């Protein structure tokens, strides 16, 4: 073992990550959210307008801190975006929109405030900031990644985390979609200049390609373990979790069971079990 962590994670969390991206860490740490939700403040250098991605939980202090952070830099929040609808990313969005007077744009209409949504391939321009919308379903059906071409960076929400790996939230999330999304991010990292991952939780990753390679290898390994567990007689997702995730904190077993259900569905669909 080399001791090198996948993705080359930064030493700390929060603060300036790239010339156009700054992280404000929400105070909602847990086994599922790691250190808390990363709320991203994006702005073109020299611009007085900013975009906020994932306001996070409904925590008044955090929401006001995000606004204060923008104002301290001489910027006004002009747009709010969501990577997906899970509450640790979206619960505070309505209140944040009220505080800032912004629209909330998301893929799922249920989380939008305003007439416009987001679509794959869409280009957003706010105060000179160039931001591209990439559909990356799998963790959830509405998961998006935002591409900052000028910084060679992607904001991945929960599709790629800064530490550990993510779950596929069955039944809304599907493993086939998730693998396709990882392959798309791999292409972006290997062929289109993406170097940095700005995740929804955990530290910034300086090696996007290494992180995605690790995720793909990890997922292939887990699939093989699940297939072996079924062959050994495990018949339910809970039984597979107890066998395959025996070394994982039991507090994470409910989430692991969702991922196992997604893996079992994938293996069934592909005639492997």
Order of alpha helices (4+ residues) and beta strands (2+ residues): beta-beta-beta-beta-alpha-beta-alpha-alpha-beta-beta-beta-beta-beta-alpha-beta-alpha-alpha-alpha
